[in-house]
């Protein structure tokens, strides 16, 4: 069941600062001064007025020119600060440490994609625009963890309405033996069609350019390539001699760029997916119309708590397991009976990826995707540049998907908001539950928990990434565990 809600309109928080008004007043005074000092060439001038002031006319004109030069230099400096990167102080005249932003923030495993998401926020987009754009970017630069052949789950919390909506990919289907049916494009297009603000083609400009012009292989992709054979991945991710690309090497995917450009002009989510399916069918020698994926938007599962309302994705994701664990912890008055923490250890080659976006009003988008295995099936479609997943109907398991948002009631849209999403872990519901309880316990409990370390074997906990976003005191906060796994961007 798809919601019939129209486009989302966010309330913009106006941050008042006296320095802004004083700056405007100074500019007005400077403009008035320039009007008084600079003579009007269209008006007859009386040279005796300059001499009466004790300065010859030439000196007066020189002073006026210097004053105008100073004003122009001041405006240029202000423009430079305004157009600089996220490290520049915000207009309010003060800054924060990385991960805390005045308007909105993005956190993802790839620096390029976090930056692209930030650009969409600065361009006037909302958290859905930023999140979907960053997700499309990840499908290009992180083919080991996600891609257009991946399955996407999502959770969107709208701070204006106080409602939470789950992005559901639909049941896993088989495109061919051992190959999962791609659902990424129609799922992301559907999410944007209901909740995005910027035009859909605007979100695909950056990812298509990266695929066409090339992107630099980062350490995460290089590590995944080094951990497996290059069979099926050449020439896309290999040197001419067949060895895998290393960190800093440039990779291109022109076929994928063409698919993204075609998706940019698709008028509906269904057509966005069908264009890709037709090309895949030709590659695989399939005949007849293929059954298109059917992603949907559904109301999120919710659990009332003393701290607010907990929302997550419905079955067949791990959302119901997450709620059951939280309920059990609340009844017992303590932490989960089988806590499991993420431990920063050696890099792994995950078959799933995550990202999160948030704005200072408390709107949140959490996205998680999976190819089921690192590089999925390893089957590269020559006509599309897409790596197909090996997540098929017979082996489908969505235990890795359970993003959560904790927010106030529908009558309290100004309350603090917390979002958590994890990846790369077979017991993600346990990890996310523990992280939630740790956040609710307060700073002292979190510090004690970190000193004690995990209470179970790391082999049980697995390895992965946990992203945390929050809106508090009119600021957006983003972080990750391990801290070095992901890149923060915001403004």
FENZIMO-V782377 format. One record per pair of residues at least 4 apart in sequence whose C-alpha atoms are under 8 Angstrom apart, sorted by sequence separation. I is the first residue (numbers start at 0). GAP is how many residues later the second one is. D is the distance in Angstrom with one decimal. If there is no record, write none. Layout:
BEGIN
I_GAP_D / I_GAP_D
END
This chain:
BEGIN
15_4_7.8 / 16_4_7.2 / 17_4_6.2 / 18_4_6.0 / 19_4_6.3 / 20_4_6.2 / 21_4_6.1 / 22_4_6.3 / 23_4_6.3 / 24_4_6.2 / 25_4_6.1 / 26_4_6.2 / 27_4_6.2 / 28_4_6.1 / 29_4_6.1 / 30_4_6.3 / 31_4_6.4 / 32_4_6.2 / 33_4_5.7 / 34_4_7.7 / 38_4_7.9 / 45_4_7.7 / 46_4_6.8 / 47_4_6.1 / 48_4_6.6 / 49_4_6.9 / 50_4_5.4 / 54_4_6.0 / 55_4_6.5 / 56_4_6.3 / 57_4_6.2 / 58_4_6.2 / 59_4_6.2 / 60_4_6.2 / 61_4_6.2 / 62_4_6.1 / 63_4_6.2 / 64_4_6.1 / 65_4_6.2 / 66_4_6.3 / 67_4_6.1 / 68_4_6.1 / 69_4_6.2 / 70_4_6.3 / 71_4_6.1 / 72_4_6.2 / 73_4_6.4 / 74_4_6.2 / 75_4_6.1 / 76_4_6.3 / 77_4_6.2 / 78_4_6.1 / 79_4_6.1 / 83_4_6.1 / 88_4_6.2 / 89_4_6.3 / 95_4_5.9 / 100_4_6.4 / 108_4_8.0 / 109_4_6.3 / 110_4_6.2 / 111_4_6.2 / 112_4_6.2 / 113_4_6.3 / 114_4_6.3 / 115_4_6.5 / 116_4_6.5 / 117_4_6.2 / 118_4_6.1 / 119_4_6.6 / 120_4_4.6 / 124_4_5.5 / 125_4_6.4 / 126_4_5.9 / 127_4_5.9 / 128_4_6.0 / 129_4_6.1 / 130_4_6.0 / 131_4_6.2 / 132_4_6.3 / 133_4_6.2 / 134_4_6.4 / 135_4_6.9 / 136_4_6.5 / 137_4_5.2 / 138_4_5.9 / 141_4_6.2 / 142_4_5.5 / 145_4_5.6 / 157_4_5.5 / 158_4_7.3 / 173_4_7.2 / 174_4_5.5 / 175_4_7.2 / 182_4_6.1 / 183_4_6.1 / 184_4_6.0 / 185_4_5.9 / 186_4_6.3 / 187_4_6.2 / 188_4_6.0 / 189_4_6.5 / 190_4_6.2 / 191_4_4.4 / 197_4_6.8 / 198_4_7.3 / 199_4_7.2 / 200_4_6.6 / 202_4_7.9 / 203_4_5.9 / 204_4_6.2 / 205_4_6.3 / 206_4_6.3 / 207_4_6.1 / 208_4_5.7 / 209_4_5.1 / 210_4_7.0 / 216_4_6.2 / 217_4_6.1 / 218_4_5.9 / 219_4_6.3 / 220_4_6.2 / 221_4_6.1 / 222_4_6.2 / 223_4_6.8 / 224_4_7.3 / 229_4_6.4 / 232_4_5.8 / 233_4_5.2 / 234_4_7.1 / 237_4_5.3 / 238_4_5.4 / 244_4_6.0 / 252_4_6.4 / 253_4_6.3 / 254_4_6.5 / 255_4_6.3 / 256_4_6.2 / 257_4_6.1 / 258_4_6.2 / 259_4_6.2 / 260_4_7.1 / 261_4_6.7 / 266_4_6.9 / 267_4_6.4 / 268_4_6.7 / 269_4_6.1 / 270_4_6.1 / 271_4_7.2 / 272_4_6.3 / 273_4_6.1 / 274_4_6.8 / 275_4_6.3 / 276_4_6.0 / 277_4_6.4 / 278_4_6.4 / 279_4_6.2 / 280_4_5.9 / 281_4_6.3 / 303_4_6.2 / 304_4_5.6 / 312_4_6.4 / 313_4_7.7 / 314_4_6.5 / 317_4_6.3 / 318_4_6.4 / 319_4_6.2 / 320_4_6.2 / 321_4_6.3 / 322_4_6.1 / 323_4_6.2 / 324_4_6.2 / 325_4_6.2 / 326_4_6.2 / 327_4_6.2 / 328_4_6.0 / 329_4_6.7 / 334_4_7.2 / 357_4_6.5 / 358_4_5.6 / 370_4_6.7 / 371_4_5.8 / 372_4_7.1 / 380_4_5.4 / 381_4_7.8 / 390_4_6.4 / 391_4_5.5 / 407_4_5.8 / 408_4_7.2 / 423_4_7.9 / 426_4_6.6 / 427_4_6.0 / 428_4_6.0 / 429_4_6.2 / 430_4_6.2 / 431_4_6.1 / 432_4_6.3 / 433_4_6.1 / 434_4_6.3 / 435_4_6.3 / 436_4_6.0 / 437_4_6.9 / 438_4_7.5 / 440_4_5.7 / 441_4_6.4 / 442_4_6.2 / 443_4_6.2 / 444_4_6.0 / 445_4_6.2 / 446_4_6.4 / 447_4_6.3 / 448_4_6.2 / 453_4_7.6 / 455_4_6.8 / 456_4_6.6 / 457_4_5.8 / 470_4_5.7 / 471_4_6.6 / 478_4_7.1 / 479_4_7.7 / 480_4_7.1 / 49_5_5.7 / 50_5_5.3 / 54_5_6.3 / 88_5_5.8 / 89_5_6.2 / 95_5_7.1 / 99_5_7.7 / 107_5_6.8 / 108_5_7.9 / 119_5_5.3 / 120_5_6.0 / 124_5_6.6 / 137_5_7.5 / 141_5_7.3 / 156_5_7.0 / 157_5_5.6 / 173_5_5.9 / 174_5_5.4 / 190_5_7.4 / 191_5_7.8 / 197_5_7.7 / 208_5_7.6 / 209_5_5.6 / 216_5_6.3 / 224_5_7.1 / 232_5_7.1 / 234_5_7.4 / 237_5_5.4 / 238_5_6.1 / 265_5_5.8 / 266_5_7.6 / 280_5_4.8 / 303_5_4.5 / 304_5_6.9 / 312_5_7.6 / 313_5_5.6 / 314_5_6.4 / 328_5_5.6 / 357_5_5.6 / 358_5_6.9 / 370_5_4.6 / 379_5_6.2 / 380_5_5.4 / 390_5_5.6 / 407_5_6.7 / 422_5_7.0 / 440_5_7.1 / 455_5_7.1 / 457_5_7.8 / 470_5_4.7 / 471_5_7.5 / 479_5_7.1 / 38_6_7.8 / 49_6_5.6 / 50_6_7.1 / 81_6_7.7 / 88_6_5.0 / 98_6_7.4 / 107_6_5.6 / 119_6_7.8 / 120_6_7.2 / 156_6_5.9 / 157_6_6.3 / 173_6_4.7 / 174_6_4.7 / 237_6_4.3 / 238_6_6.1 / 265_6_5.2 / 280_6_7.0 / 302_6_5.7 / 303_6_6.3 / 312_6_5.0 / 313_6_6.4 / 328_6_5.4 / 357_6_4.5 / 370_6_7.9 / 379_6_5.7 / 380_6_6.3 / 390_6_8.0 / 407_6_7.9 / 421_6_6.4 / 469_6_6.0 / 470_6_6.1 / 479_6_6.7 / 49_7_5.2 / 80_7_6.5 / 87_7_7.8 / 106_7_5.9 / 138_7_5.4 / 139_7_6.7 / 156_7_4.3 / 172_7_6.0 / 173_7_5.4 / 192_7_7.8 / 229_7_7.9 / 234_7_7.5 / 236_7_6.1 / 237_7_5.2 / 301_7_6.5 / 302_7_5.0 / 311_7_5.4 / 312_7_7.7 / 328_7_5.2 / 356_7_5.8 / 357_7_6.5 / 379_7_4.6 / 380_7_7.5 / 407_7_5.3 / 437_7_6.7 / 438_7_7.0 / 468_7_7.4 / 469_7_5.0 / 80_8_7.9 / 105_8_5.7 / 120_8_7.5 / 137_8_6.8 / 138_8_3.7 / 155_8_5.5 / 156_8_6.5 / 171_8_7.1 / 172_8_5.4 / 191_8_7.3 / 229_8_7.2 / 233_8_6.9 / 236_8_5.8 / 263_8_8.0 / 301_8_5.4 / 302_8_6.6 / 311_8_8.0 / 327_8_7.3 / 328_8_7.5 / 355_8_7.4 / 356_8_5.3 / 378_8_5.6 / 379_8_6.6 / 406_8_6.8 / 407_8_6.9 / 437_8_5.6 / 468_8_5.5 / 469_8_6.6 / 81_9_8.0 / 119_9_6.6 / 120_9_5.9 / 137_9_7.0 / 138_9_6.0 / 154_9_6.9 / 155_9_5.2 / 171_9_7.1 / 262_9_5.0 / 280_9_7.7 / 301_9_4.5 / 355_9_5.7 / 356_9_6.7 / 377_9_6.3 / 378_9_5.8 / 406_9_6.4 / 407_9_7.2 / 421_9_7.9 / 468_9_4.4 / 478_9_7.4 / 46_10_6.4 / 49_10_7.1 / 119_10_5.4 / 154_10_5.8 / 155_10_6.4 / 261_10_7.9 / 262_10_7.9 / 300_10_5.5 / 301_10_6.6 / 325_10_7.5 / 355_10_4.6 / 376_10_7.3 / 377_10_7.0 / 406_10_4.7 / 421_10_6.8 / 467_10_5.8 / 468_10_6.4 / 477_10_6.9 / 105_11_6.3 / 118_11_7.9 / 135_11_7.8 / 154_11_4.6 / 155_11_7.9 / 188_11_7.8 / 299_11_5.8 / 300_11_5.3 / 324_11_6.8 / 354_11_6.2 / 355_11_6.4 / 375_11_6.8 / 376_11_5.9 / 377_11_7.8 / 405_11_5.8 / 406_11_6.6 / 420_11_7.2 / 437_11_7.9 / 466_11_7.6 / 467_11_5.2 / 89_12_7.5 / 105_12_6.4 / 116_12_7.7 / 117_12_6.6 / 153_12_5.7 / 154_12_6.1 / 229_12_7.4 / 262_12_7.6 / 277_12_7.9 / 299_12_5.6 / 300_12_5.9 / 353_12_7.6 / 354_12_5.5 / 374_12_6.8 / 375_12_6.0 / 376_12_5.2 / 404_12_7.1 / 405_12_5.1 / 419_12_6.9 / 466_12_6.0 / 467_12_5.8 / 104_13_6.9 / 116_13_4.3 / 119_13_7.6 / 152_13_7.5 / 153_13_4.6 / 229_13_7.3 / 261_13_7.7 / 276_13_7.1 / 299_13_5.5 / 300_13_5.6 / 353_13_5.7 / 354_13_6.7 / 375_13_4.3 / 376_13_4.6 / 404_13_5.6 / 405_13_6.4 / 466_13_4.4 / 115_14_7.6 / 116_14_6.3 / 152_14_5.4 / 153_14_7.1 / 168_14_6.6 / 229_14_6.4 / 236_14_6.5 / 299_14_6.4 / 353_14_4.4 / 374_14_7.6 / 375_14_5.3 / 404_14_4.4 / 465_14_5.5 / 466_14_6.5 / 151_15_7.8 / 152_15_5.6 / 235_15_7.0 / 276_15_7.6 / 352_15_5.7 / 353_15_6.5 / 375_15_7.7 / 403_15_5.7 / 404_15_6.6 / 464_15_7.1 / 465_15_5.0 / 116_16_6.1 / 151_16_7.5 / 152_16_6.2 / 235_16_7.1 / 351_16_7.1 / 352_16_5.3 / 372_16_7.6 / 402_16_7.5 / 403_16_5.4 / 419_16_7.7 / 464_16_5.8 / 465_16_7.3 / 103_17_7.3 / 115_17_7.1 / 116_17_5.1 / 151_17_6.0 / 235_17_6.8 / 258_17_6.9 / 351_17_5.4 / 352_17_6.4 / 370_17_7.5 / 371_17_6.5 / 372_17_7.0 / 402_17_5.9 / 403_17_6.5 / 464_17_6.5 / 115_18_6.2 / 150_18_6.5 / 168_18_6.4 / 225_18_6.8 / 273_18_6.5 / 300_18_7.6 / 351_18_4.0 / 370_18_4.6 / 371_18_6.2 / 402_18_4.5 / 167_19_7.8 / 224_19_6.1 / 272_19_7.1 / 300_19_7.7 / 350_19_5.7 / 351_19_6.2 / 369_19_8.0 / 370_19_6.6 / 371_19_5.4 / 401_19_6.9 / 402_19_7.1 / 112_20_7.9 / 113_20_6.3 / 166_20_7.4 / 224_20_7.4 / 272_20_7.6 / 302_20_6.9 / 350_20_5.4 / 351_20_6.8 / 370_20_6.5 / 401_20_7.7 / 464_20_7.2 / 112_21_4.9 / 115_21_7.8 / 350_21_5.2 / 351_21_7.7 / 400_21_7.8 / 112_22_7.6 / 221_22_7.8 / 269_22_7.5 / 350_22_4.3 / 351_22_7.8 / 399_22_7.8 / 400_22_7.7 / 36_23_7.9 / 37_23_7.2 / 103_23_7.9 / 221_23_6.6 / 349_23_7.1 / 350_23_4.3 / 399_23_6.4 / 105_24_7.6 / 112_24_5.4 / 166_24_7.0 / 221_24_5.2 / 349_24_5.7 / 350_24_6.9 / 399_24_7.1 / 105_25_7.6 / 111_25_7.9 / 112_25_6.3 / 221_25_5.6 / 348_25_5.9 / 350_25_7.0 / 399_25_6.4 / 37_26_5.8 / 107_26_7.8 / 220_26_8.0 / 399_26_6.0 / 401_26_7.4 / 36_27_5.9 / 218_27_7.9 / 398_27_6.7 / 399_27_7.2 / 400_27_7.4 / 401_27_6.5 / 109_28_7.2 / 127_28_7.8 / 216_28_7.3 / 218_28_5.5 / 398_28_7.2 / 399_28_5.6 / 216_29_6.7 / 217_29_5.2 / 398_29_7.1 / 399_29_7.6 / 33_30_7.3 / 216_30_5.2 / 217_30_6.3 / 398_30_7.6 / 430_30_7.6 / 109_31_7.8 / 148_31_7.6 / 150_31_6.8 / 151_31_7.3 / 215_31_7.4 / 216_31_5.2 / 109_32_7.8 / 148_32_7.2 / 149_32_5.9 / 150_32_5.7 / 151_32_5.8 / 215_32_5.2 / 216_32_5.5 / 33_33_7.6 / 148_33_4.4 / 149_33_6.7 / 150_33_5.7 / 215_33_5.5 / 216_33_6.2 / 367_33_6.6 / 33_34_7.1 / 147_34_6.5 / 148_34_6.8 / 149_34_5.8 / 215_34_4.6 / 216_34_6.8 / 426_34_6.6 / 431_34_7.9 / 147_35_7.3 / 148_35_6.4 / 151_35_6.9 / 214_35_5.4 / 215_35_6.4 / 367_35_7.7 / 425_35_7.7 / 426_35_7.5 / 147_36_5.1 / 151_36_7.9 / 213_36_5.9 / 214_36_5.5 / 366_36_7.6 / 424_36_7.3 / 425_36_6.7 / 146_37_7.4 / 147_37_6.3 / 213_37_5.2 / 214_37_6.5 / 365_37_6.4 / 424_37_5.5 / 213_38_4.2 / 423_38_7.8 / 424_38_5.6 / 212_39_6.3 / 213_39_7.2 / 423_39_6.2 / 424_39_5.3 / 211_40_5.9 / 423_40_4.3 / 29_41_7.4 / 210_41_5.3 / 211_41_5.9 / 212_41_8.0 / 363_41_7.9 / 422_41_5.4 / 423_41_6.6 / 209_42_7.5 / 210_42_4.8 / 211_42_4.7 / 421_42_7.1 / 422_42_5.3 / 210_43_5.8 / 421_43_5.5 / 422_43_6.7 / 211_44_7.9 / 421_44_4.3 / 210_45_6.4 / 211_45_5.4 / 420_45_5.9 / 421_45_6.2 / 210_46_5.1 / 419_46_7.1 / 420_46_5.4 / 209_47_7.9 / 419_47_5.7 / 420_47_6.9 / 207_48_7.5 / 208_48_7.0 / 419_48_4.8 / 207_49_4.6 / 418_49_5.8 / 419_49_6.6 / 206_50_7.6 / 207_50_7.5 / 417_50_7.4 / 418_50_5.1 / 417_51_5.9 / 418_51_6.1 / 207_52_5.8 / 361_52_7.7 / 417_52_4.4 / 206_53_7.7 / 207_53_6.5 / 360_53_7.1 / 365_53_7.5 / 367_53_7.4 / 416_53_5.4 / 417_53_6.8 / 361_54_7.0 / 365_54_7.7 / 366_54_7.7 / 367_54_7.8 / 415_54_7.2 / 416_54_5.2 / 361_55_5.6 / 363_55_7.1 / 365_55_6.6 / 367_55_7.2 / 415_55_5.6 / 416_55_7.1 / 131_56_6.3 / 203_56_6.5 / 204_56_7.9 / 415_56_5.3 / 203_57_7.1 / 415_57_7.8 / 131_60_7.2 / 203_60_6.3 / 127_63_7.7 / 128_63_6.8 / 200_63_4.5 / 127_64_6.5 / 199_64_6.5 / 200_64_6.8 / 355_65_7.7 / 354_66_7.8 / 127_67_6.5 / 128_67_5.4 / 139_67_6.6 / 353_67_7.0 / 127_68_5.4 / 128_68_6.6 / 135_68_7.2 / 353_68_6.8 / 127_69_7.9 / 128_69_6.5 / 136_69_7.2 / 140_69_8.0 / 353_69_6.1 / 125_70_6.7 / 132_70_4.9 / 136_70_4.7 / 139_70_7.3 / 352_70_5.9 / 19_71_7.5 / 124_71_7.5 / 125_71_6.3 / 131_71_7.4 / 132_71_6.8 / 135_71_6.1 / 139_71_6.2 / 351_71_5.9 / 352_71_7.3 / 19_72_7.1 / 124_72_5.7 / 125_72_8.0 / 351_72_5.6 / 18_73_7.2 / 124_73_5.5 / 136_73_7.9 / 349_73_7.9 / 350_73_6.5 / 18_74_7.5 / 123_74_7.4 / 128_74_7.0 / 132_74_7.7 / 140_74_6.8 / 349_74_5.1 / 16_75_5.8 / 140_75_8.0 / 15_76_7.7 / 140_76_7.3 / 192_76_7.9 / 14_77_7.5 / 143_77_6.5 / 141_78_7.9 / 142_78_7.7 / 184_78_7.8 / 141_79_6.1 / 188_79_7.7 / 189_79_5.4 / 140_80_7.9 / 143_80_6.6 / 188_80_5.2 / 317_80_6.5 / 321_80_7.0 / 143_81_7.9 / 316_81_4.9 / 317_81_4.7 / 186_82_7.3 / 315_82_6.3 / 316_82_5.7 / 317_82_6.6 / 318_82_7.1 / 119_83_7.8 / 185_83_4.6 / 188_83_7.4 / 315_83_8.0 / 316_83_7.4 / 317_83_5.6 / 318_83_4.6 / 184_84_7.5 / 185_84_5.9 / 316_84_5.3 / 317_84_5.1 / 318_84_7.4 / 185_85_7.8 / 316_85_6.2 / 185_86_5.8 / 184_87_6.2 / 185_87_5.1 / 184_88_5.6 / 312_88_7.9 / 312_89_6.0 / 341_89_6.8 / 115_90_7.1 / 182_90_7.1 / 311_90_6.2 / 312_90_6.8 / 339_90_6.3 / 340_90_5.7 / 311_91_5.7 / 312_91_7.6 / 338_91_6.7 / 339_91_5.4 / 311_92_4.6 / 337_92_7.7 / 338_92_7.3 / 310_93_5.5 / 311_93_6.6 / 340_93_7.0 / 309_94_6.8 / 310_94_5.2 / 339_94_6.7 / 340_94_7.6 / 181_95_8.0 / 309_95_5.8 / 310_95_6.4 / 338_95_6.0 / 309_96_4.5 / 308_97_5.6 / 309_97_6.7 / 335_97_7.4 / 282_98_6.6 / 307_98_6.4 / 308_98_5.4 / 335_98_6.6 / 282_99_7.0 / 306_99_8.0 / 307_99_5.4 / 308_99_5.9 / 334_99_7.1 / 282_100_6.6 / 306_100_7.9 / 307_100_4.5 / 308_100_6.4 / 279_101_6.7 / 306_101_7.3 / 307_101_6.1 / 334_102_6.6 / 279_103_7.2 / 278_104_6.4 / 279_104_7.2 / 189_105_7.7 / 278_105_6.8 / 324_105_7.5 / 189_106_7.7 / 190_106_7.5 / 185_107_7.5 / 321_107_5.0 / 325_107_6.2 / 109_108_7.9 / 175_108_7.9 / 185_108_7.9 / 186_108_5.4 / 275_108_7.4 / 320_108_6.5 / 321_108_7.1 / 324_108_6.8 / 361_108_7.3 / 185_109_6.9 / 186_109_7.5 / 361_109_5.1 / 182_110_5.5 / 317_110_7.9 / 318_110_7.4 / 321_110_7.6 / 360_110_6.7 / 181_111_7.2 / 182_111_7.7 / 317_111_6.2 / 321_111_6.4 / 342_111_7.6 / 355_111_7.1 / 357_111_6.7 / 359_111_5.4 / 180_112_7.1 / 182_112_7.2 / 340_112_7.8 / 341_112_8.0 / 354_112_7.2 / 355_112_7.9 / 356_112_7.4 / 357_112_7.2 / 358_112_7.0 / 359_112_7.3 / 139_113_8.0 / 340_113_5.5 / 353_113_7.7 / 355_113_7.1 / 357_113_7.4 / 360_113_6.5 / 339_114_6.2 / 340_114_7.9 / 349_114_7.4 / 359_114_5.1 / 360_114_7.8 / 361_114_7.8 / 174_115_8.0 / 338_115_7.7 / 339_115_6.7 / 342_115_7.3 / 347_115_7.3 / 359_115_4.6 / 9_116_7.8 / 139_116_7.9 / 338_116_6.7 / 339_116_6.2 / 347_116_7.9 / 358_116_7.6 / 359_116_4.6 / 338_117_7.3 / 358_117_5.6 / 337_118_7.9 / 344_118_7.7 / 357_118_6.4 / 341_119_6.8 / 357_119_7.9 / 172_120_7.9 / 340_120_6.6 / 341_120_7.5 / 342_120_7.1 / 339_121_5.6 / 341_121_6.5 / 226_122_7.5 / 341_122_6.8 / 169_123_6.8 / 341_123_7.5 / 168_124_7.6 / 169_124_5.4 / 222_124_7.5 / 223_124_7.3 / 341_124_7.7 / 168_125_6.7 / 169_125_4.9 / 222_125_7.6 / 223_125_4.9 / 258_125_6.4 / 168_126_4.2 / 169_126_6.8 / 222_126_7.1 / 257_126_7.7 / 167_127_5.4 / 168_127_6.5 / 219_127_7.6 / 254_127_7.7 / 166_128_7.2 / 167_128_5.1 / 254_128_6.2 / 255_128_5.2 / 166_129_6.1 / 167_129_6.0 / 219_129_7.7 / 254_129_4.9 / 255_129_4.8 / 166_130_4.9 / 167_130_7.2 / 254_130_5.1 / 255_130_6.6 / 165_131_5.6 / 166_131_6.7 / 253_131_7.6 / 164_132_6.5 / 165_132_5.2 / 252_132_6.2 / 164_133_5.7 / 165_133_5.9 / 164_134_4.8 / 165_134_5.1 / 163_135_6.5 / 164_135_5.0 / 163_136_5.6 / 343_137_7.3 / 343_138_5.2 / 341_139_7.3 / 342_139_7.3 / 341_140_7.8 / 154_145_7.5 / 167_145_7.9 / 232_145_6.7 / 165_146_7.3 / 166_146_7.7 / 231_146_5.5 / 232_146_7.6 / 163_147_6.8 / 165_147_5.4 / 230_147_7.4 / 231_147_5.7 / 232_147_6.5 / 165_148_7.5 / 231_148_6.1 / 9_149_7.7 / 10_149_6.8 / 7_150_7.9 / 9_150_6.1 / 223_150_7.3 / 8_151_7.5 / 154_157_6.8 / 154_158_6.7 / 153_159_7.5 / 152_160_8.0 / 6_186_7.9 / 7_186_7.8 / 6_187_5.8 / 7_187_5.4 / 5_188_6.3 / 6_188_5.2 / 7_188_7.1 / 4_189_6.9 / 5_189_7.4 / 6_189_6.7 / 7_189_7.3 / 6_190_7.0 / 178_198_6.7 / 177_199_7.4 / 158_202_6.4 / 158_203_5.3 / 159_203_7.8 / 144_204_7.7 / 157_204_7.6 / 158_204_4.7 / 143_205_7.4 / 144_205_5.8 / 145_205_7.2 / 156_205_7.9 / 157_205_4.9 / 158_205_8.0 / 143_206_7.4 / 144_206_4.7 / 145_206_6.1 / 156_206_5.4 / 157_206_6.9 / 181_206_7.1 / 143_207_6.7 / 144_207_4.7 / 145_207_6.0 / 155_207_7.6 / 156_207_5.1 / 180_207_7.8 / 181_207_7.4 / 144_208_5.4 / 155_208_5.7 / 156_208_6.5 / 179_208_6.6 / 180_208_7.6 / 154_209_7.9 / 155_209_4.5 / 178_209_6.2 / 179_209_5.1 / 154_210_5.8 / 155_210_6.5 / 178_210_5.9 / 179_210_5.3 / 153_211_7.2 / 154_211_5.2 / 178_211_4.9 / 179_211_5.1 / 180_211_7.4 / 153_212_5.5 / 154_212_6.7 / 177_212_5.6 / 178_212_6.9 / 179_212_4.7 / 153_213_4.4 / 177_213_7.7 / 178_213_6.4 / 179_213_7.7 / 152_214_5.9 / 153_214_6.3 / 177_214_6.6 / 151_215_7.0 / 152_215_5.4 / 151_216_5.9 / 152_216_6.2 / 151_217_4.3 / 150_218_5.3 / 151_218_6.8 / 173_218_5.2 / 149_219_6.2 / 150_219_5.4 / 171_219_7.1 / 172_219_5.6 / 173_219_6.1 / 134_220_7.3 / 149_220_5.3 / 150_220_6.7 / 171_220_5.7 / 172_220_5.0 / 133_221_7.9 / 149_221_4.8 / 171_221_4.8 / 148_222_7.0 / 170_222_7.4 / 145_223_6.0 / 130_224_7.2 / 144_224_7.8 / 145_224_5.7 / 146_224_7.6 / 171_224_6.3 / 130_225_6.6 / 144_225_6.4 / 145_225_5.8 / 130_226_5.8 / 144_226_6.4 / 129_227_6.9 / 143_227_8.0 / 144_228_7.8 / 127_229_7.8 / 144_229_6.0 / 145_229_7.9 / 126_230_5.5 / 143_230_5.1 / 144_230_6.4 / 126_231_5.9 / 143_231_4.1 / 144_231_7.9 / 126_232_6.7 / 134_232_7.8 / 142_232_6.2 / 143_232_7.3 / 125_233_7.9 / 130_234_6.6 / 130_235_7.7 / 126_236_6.9 / 130_236_7.6 / 126_237_6.5 / 127_237_6.2 / 148_237_6.2 / 126_238_6.2 / 147_238_6.3 / 148_238_5.9 / 149_238_7.2 / 146_239_7.0 / 147_239_7.6 / 148_239_4.7 / 149_239_5.9 / 146_240_7.0 / 147_240_7.9 / 148_240_5.6 / 108_244_7.8 / 142_244_7.2 / 108_245_7.5 / 107_246_6.7 / 108_246_7.3 / 161_246_7.9 / 107_247_4.6 / 161_247_7.1 / 162_247_7.2 / 106_248_5.8 / 107_248_6.7 / 152_248_6.8 / 154_248_6.5 / 156_248_7.3 / 161_248_4.8 / 105_249_7.6 / 106_249_5.5 / 153_249_7.2 / 154_249_7.3 / 160_249_7.0 / 161_249_7.7 / 105_250_5.9 / 106_250_6.5 / 154_250_7.9 / 161_250_7.9 / 105_251_4.5 / 161_251_6.1 / 104_252_5.7 / 105_252_6.7 / 160_252_7.6 / 103_253_7.5 / 104_253_5.5 / 159_253_6.6 / 103_254_5.5 / 104_254_6.3 / 158_254_5.8 / 103_255_3.8 / 158_255_8.0 / 102_256_5.6 / 103_256_5.6 / 102_257_5.2 / 101_258_6.5 / 100_259_7.8 / 1_294_5.9 / 2_294_6.5 / 0_295_6.7 / 1_295_4.9 / 2_295_6.9 / 0_296_6.6 / 1_296_6.0 / 0_297_6.0 / 12_347_7.9 / 12_348_7.1 / 11_349_7.7 / 10_350_7.5 / 106_360_7.4 / 121_369_7.6 / 103_371_7.6 / 104_371_6.2 / 106_371_6.5 / 117_371_6.0 / 101_372_7.0 / 102_372_6.5 / 103_372_5.4 / 104_372_7.0 / 105_372_7.2 / 106_372_7.3 / 116_372_7.9 / 117_372_5.6 / 101_373_4.9 / 102_373_6.5 / 104_373_6.6 / 106_373_8.0 / 113_373_6.4 / 117_373_7.5 / 100_374_5.6 / 101_374_6.3 / 113_374_6.5 / 114_374_6.0 / 99_375_6.6 / 100_375_5.1 / 110_375_7.4 / 113_375_5.7 / 99_376_5.7 / 100_376_6.5 / 108_376_6.2 / 109_376_6.5 / 110_376_5.2 / 98_377_7.9 / 99_377_4.6 / 108_377_4.2 / 109_377_6.4 / 110_377_7.7 / 98_378_5.5 / 99_378_6.6 / 107_378_5.4 / 108_378_6.1 / 98_379_4.9 / 106_379_6.5 / 107_379_5.7 / 98_380_6.2 / 106_380_5.6 / 107_380_7.1 / 106_381_4.7 / 105_382_5.8 / 106_382_6.5 / 104_383_7.1 / 105_383_5.2 / 104_384_5.6 / 105_384_6.1 / 104_385_4.0 / 103_386_5.5 / 104_386_6.8 / 102_387_7.4 / 103_387_6.1 / 102_388_5.8 / 98_389_5.9 / 100_389_5.8 / 101_389_6.1 / 97_390_7.2 / 98_390_7.3 / 99_390_7.9 / 100_390_5.4 / 98_391_7.6 / 89_401_7.3 / 85_403_6.9 / 85_404_6.2 / 85_405_5.6 / 12_461_7.8
END
